[in-house]
Amino acid sequence: MGSWRNFRAILFFTSMLAVVGACAAPPPHSPEGDYYLMAEMTYLRDAAAYDSNVVGQLYKGDQVEKVELGGSGWWRVRSGRTGQNGWIPSELLSPNPVSVVYFYVTQTVSLRECPKEFCPSLQRLSRGDKVQKVEQNDQGWWRVLVAQGRNLGWLPATVMAEHLGNPQAKTPEPQYYFVTVRRLTLRREPLVKAEAIKLLQFNDQVEKLDQSPSGWLKVRQPASGAVGWVPERYLGTTPLKSPPREKPRKKKSQPPKPGQGETPLEPEIM
């Protein structure tokens, strides 16, 4: 009789454990599926840490697939654009599609490797091509991602608009200058020893394109199309009748010949 009671007690206890186990909440887990990058740009890394190696790049609106959940809020994801796998902070991702603002190229222009006119061209863009802004600098250049082809490079901000019929900013009126000296060397960079491109003559007209903090202007000569740098002090806003007279060079005084005396010169006033 006692053994039967013990058997019933064990059976009841086992049944209660099964009920408790069935009612317990499952361990929390993050939802699977596709996510979208909210930041303008970020990196895919080979480990769940900021100091790990970069294996790829993601841009705002890029779609990724969650692959693995890591520690400290990092996820391993697969890029829908490139197929690359890497780690990214989950706080940068949204389960809902992220809208991306595109700009339109307003004229034929080269996508540059760096934010300078003389930098190598990566791609030739035409009017109507769409680009996504990634960053900008203080010299009026934007780093952009081309919608078709996904090339990354630099463009002048003046050649982009939110709408083709409504430019983002009005193109400033061209500024023209005139050479005020007899001859002026157009150079490839704003340096005295930089490579010479062309020799400008007195009263040649040039158009200002850019300027440097060191007092040089980047100009284009409309007559020839030559582009380069010249010191701003040798340019004027109006043509002159004649170039300024050059100061005669002082002749070096010759030492007196033996036996000949000279009257000592008065000291010059500085």
C-alpha positions as CSV (number, residue, x, y, z in Angstrom):
1,M,0.0,0.0,0.0
2,G,2.8,2.4,0.9
3,S,4.6,1.7,-2.3
4,W,1.5,2.5,-4.3
5,R,1.2,5.9,-2.5
6,N,4.8,6.6,-3.3
7,F,4.3,5.8,-7.0
8,R,1.3,8.1,-7.2
9,A,3.3,10.9,-5.5
10,I,6.1,10.5,-8.0
11,L,3.7,10.5,-10.9
12,F,2.0,13.7,-9.7
13,F,5.4,15.4,-9.2
14,T,6.5,14.5,-12.7
15,S,3.2,15.7,-14.2
16,M,3.6,19.1,-12.5
17,L,7.2,19.5,-13.8
18,A,5.9,18.9,-17.4
19,V,3.2,21.5,-16.9
20,V,5.7,24.1,-15.6
21,G,8.1,23.4,-18.4
22,A,5.3,23.8,-21.0
23,C,4.3,27.2,-19.5
24,A,7.8,28.6,-19.2
25,A,8.5,31.4,-21.7
26,P,11.0,30.4,-24.5
27,P,14.5,32.1,-24.3
28,P,14.5,35.6,-25.9
29,H,15.9,35.8,-29.4
30,S,16.0,38.6,-32.0
31,P,13.7,38.3,-35.0
32,E,15.1,36.9,-38.2
33,G,14.8,38.6,-41.6
34,D,16.1,41.5,-43.5
35,Y,17.3,44.8,-42.0
36,Y,18.3,48.2,-43.4
37,L,21.2,50.4,-42.6
38,M,20.2,53.8,-41.0
39,A,23.7,55.4,-40.9
40,E,25.1,57.2,-44.0
41,M,28.0,54.7,-44.1
42,T,29.6,52.1,-41.9
43,Y,32.0,49.1,-42.1
44,L,31.6,45.4,-42.1
45,R,34.2,43.9,-39.7
46,D,35.7,40.4,-39.3
47,A,34.9,40.3,-35.6
48,A,32.4,41.9,-33.2
49,A,34.7,44.8,-32.2
50,Y,35.5,48.3,-33.5
51,D,39.2,47.6,-33.6
52,S,38.8,44.5,-35.8
53,N,39.6,44.4,-39.5
54,V,37.3,46.0,-42.1
55,V,36.0,43.6,-44.8
56,G,33.5,45.8,-46.6
57,Q,31.4,48.9,-46.5
58,L,27.6,49.5,-46.2
59,Y,25.7,52.6,-47.1
60,K,22.4,54.1,-46.0
61,G,19.5,52.1,-47.1
62,D,21.6,48.9,-47.9
63,Q,19.7,45.7,-47.2
64,V,21.4,43.0,-45.0
65,E,20.4,39.6,-43.8
66,K,21.0,38.6,-40.2
67,V,23.2,35.6,-39.9
68,E,24.4,35.3,-36.3
69,L,23.8,37.1,-33.0
70,G,27.0,38.1,-31.1
71,G,27.8,39.7,-27.8
72,S,27.6,43.4,-26.8
73,G,24.9,44.2,-29.4
74,W,26.8,43.1,-32.5
75,W,25.3,41.0,-35.4
76,R,26.9,39.1,-38.2
77,V,25.1,40.0,-41.4
78,R,25.2,39.3,-45.1
79,S,25.1,42.3,-47.4
80,G,22.4,42.1,-50.0
81,R,24.4,44.3,-52.4
82,T,27.8,42.5,-52.3
83,G,27.1,39.2,-50.6
84,Q,29.9,39.9,-48.1
85,N,29.6,38.7,-44.5
86,G,30.7,40.7,-41.5
87,W,29.9,42.1,-38.1
88,I,28.0,45.4,-37.4
89,P,26.4,47.0,-34.3
90,S,22.7,46.1,-34.4
91,E,21.8,49.7,-33.3
92,L,22.6,50.9,-36.8
93,L,20.0,48.6,-38.4
94,S,16.2,49.0,-38.8
95,P,13.7,46.3,-39.6
96,N,11.9,48.8,-41.9
97,P,13.2,50.0,-45.2
98,V,15.2,53.3,-44.9
99,S,14.5,56.0,-47.4
100,V,17.6,57.4,-49.2
101,V,17.8,60.9,-50.6
102,Y,19.3,60.9,-54.1
103,F,20.8,63.8,-56.0
104,Y,20.9,64.3,-59.8
105,V,24.0,65.2,-61.8
106,T,23.2,68.4,-63.8
107,Q,26.0,68.1,-66.4
108,T,28.6,65.8,-67.8
109,V,31.3,65.4,-65.1
110,S,34.0,63.1,-63.9
111,L,33.8,61.2,-60.7
112,R,37.2,61.8,-59.1
113,E,39.3,59.6,-56.8
114,C,39.9,62.6,-54.5
115,P,38.3,66.1,-54.1
116,K,40.5,67.9,-56.6
117,E,40.2,68.7,-60.4
118,F,43.5,67.0,-61.1
119,C,42.7,63.7,-59.3
120,P,42.2,60.6,-61.5
121,S,38.8,60.0,-63.0
122,L,36.9,56.9,-61.8
123,Q,33.8,57.3,-64.0
124,R,32.2,59.7,-66.4
125,L,28.7,60.7,-65.3
126,S,26.0,62.3,-67.4
127,R,23.1,64.6,-66.7
128,G,20.4,62.8,-64.9
129,D,22.6,60.2,-63.2
130,K,21.6,59.6,-59.6
131,V,24.1,59.7,-56.7
132,Q,23.8,59.3,-52.9
133,K,25.7,61.7,-50.7
134,V,28.1,60.1,-48.2
135,E,30.1,63.0,-46.9
136,Q,31.3,66.5,-47.8
137,N,34.4,68.7,-47.2
138,D,34.9,72.4,-46.6
139,Q,36.1,73.0,-50.2
140,G,32.7,72.4,-51.8
141,W,33.1,68.7,-52.8
142,W,30.9,65.8,-52.0
143,R,31.8,62.1,-51.6
144,V,29.0,60.3,-53.4
145,L,27.9,56.7,-54.2
146,V,26.6,56.3,-57.8
147,A,23.2,54.6,-57.8
148,Q,24.0,52.6,-60.9
149,G,27.3,50.7,-60.5
150,R,27.8,51.7,-56.8
151,N,31.1,53.5,-57.5
152,L,32.3,55.7,-54.7
153,G,34.1,59.0,-55.5
154,W,34.1,62.8,-55.3
155,L,32.0,65.4,-57.2
156,P,31.8,69.2,-56.9
157,A,28.6,70.1,-55.1
158,T,27.7,72.7,-57.8
159,V,27.0,69.9,-60.4
160,M,24.3,68.2,-58.3
161,A,20.6,69.1,-57.6
162,E,17.7,67.5,-55.7
163,H,15.6,67.9,-58.9
164,L,16.9,68.5,-62.4
165,G,14.4,71.3,-62.9
166,N,15.1,72.9,-59.6
167,P,18.9,73.1,-58.8
168,Q,19.8,72.9,-55.2
169,A,21.9,76.0,-55.4
170,K,22.2,78.6,-58.1
171,T,25.5,78.5,-60.0
172,P,27.4,81.7,-59.0
173,E,28.2,84.2,-61.7
174,P,31.7,83.7,-63.1
175,Q,34.4,86.0,-61.8
176,Y,36.9,87.3,-64.4
177,Y,40.3,88.8,-63.9
178,F,43.0,90.3,-66.1
179,V,46.8,89.8,-65.9
180,T,48.4,93.0,-64.7
181,V,52.1,92.1,-65.5
182,R,53.9,91.5,-68.8
183,R,54.2,87.8,-68.4
184,L,52.6,85.4,-65.8
185,T,53.2,81.6,-65.6
186,L,50.2,79.4,-65.2
187,R,51.2,76.5,-62.9
188,R,49.8,73.1,-62.2
189,E,49.7,73.6,-58.4
190,P,49.8,76.7,-56.1
191,L,53.5,76.6,-55.7
192,V,56.3,78.7,-57.3
193,K,58.2,75.6,-58.3
194,A,55.2,73.7,-59.6
195,E,55.1,72.6,-63.3
196,A,54.4,75.4,-65.8
197,I,51.4,74.9,-68.0
198,K,51.2,78.1,-70.0
199,L,52.7,81.6,-70.2
200,L,50.0,84.3,-69.9
201,Q,50.5,87.8,-71.3
202,F,49.5,91.2,-70.1
203,N,45.7,91.8,-70.0
204,D,44.9,88.1,-70.7
205,Q,41.5,87.4,-69.3
206,V,41.1,84.4,-66.9
207,E,38.1,83.0,-65.0
208,K,38.4,82.2,-61.2
209,L,37.7,78.6,-60.3
210,D,39.1,78.2,-56.8
211,Q,41.5,79.8,-54.4
212,S,44.0,78.7,-51.8
213,P,44.8,80.1,-48.3
214,S,48.3,81.0,-49.5
215,G,47.1,83.7,-51.9
216,W,46.9,81.7,-55.2
217,L,43.9,81.5,-57.5
218,K,42.9,78.6,-59.7
219,V,41.9,80.1,-63.0
220,R,40.9,79.1,-66.5
221,Q,41.9,81.0,-69.6
222,P,38.7,81.1,-71.8
223,A,40.7,81.7,-75.0
224,S,42.8,78.5,-74.7
225,G,40.9,76.4,-72.0
226,A,44.1,76.1,-70.0
227,V,43.5,75.6,-66.2
228,G,46.1,76.2,-63.5
229,W,47.2,78.4,-60.6
230,V,48.6,81.9,-60.4
231,P,49.4,84.4,-57.6
232,E,46.3,86.6,-56.9
233,R,48.5,89.7,-56.6
234,Y,49.2,89.7,-60.3
235,L,45.6,89.9,-61.3
236,G,43.1,92.8,-61.5
237,T,39.4,93.1,-62.0
238,T,39.7,95.4,-65.0
239,P,42.2,95.6,-68.0
240,L,45.0,98.2,-67.8
241,K,46.3,100.5,-70.5
242,S,49.9,99.4,-69.9
243,P,51.7,97.2,-67.5
244,P,53.4,98.8,-64.6
245,R,57.0,99.9,-65.0
246,E,59.5,97.5,-63.8
247,K,61.9,98.9,-61.2
248,P,65.4,99.1,-62.6
249,R,67.7,96.7,-60.9
250,K,70.5,98.3,-58.8
251,K,73.9,97.8,-60.2
252,K,76.4,96.3,-57.9
253,S,79.0,98.8,-57.0
254,Q,82.5,97.9,-58.3
255,P,85.4,98.2,-55.9
256,P,87.8,101.1,-56.7
257,K,90.8,100.3,-58.7
258,P,94.1,100.5,-56.9
259,G,95.3,104.1,-56.7
260,Q,91.9,105.6,-57.3
261,G,89.9,107.1,-54.5
262,E,86.1,107.4,-54.2
263,T,83.9,109.6,-52.3
264,P,82.2,107.5,-49.6
265,L,78.4,107.1,-50.2
266,E,75.8,108.3,-47.8
267,P,74.0,105.5,-46.1
268,E,70.4,104.8,-47.6
269,I,67.4,105.5,-45.5
270,M,65.3,102.3,-45.0
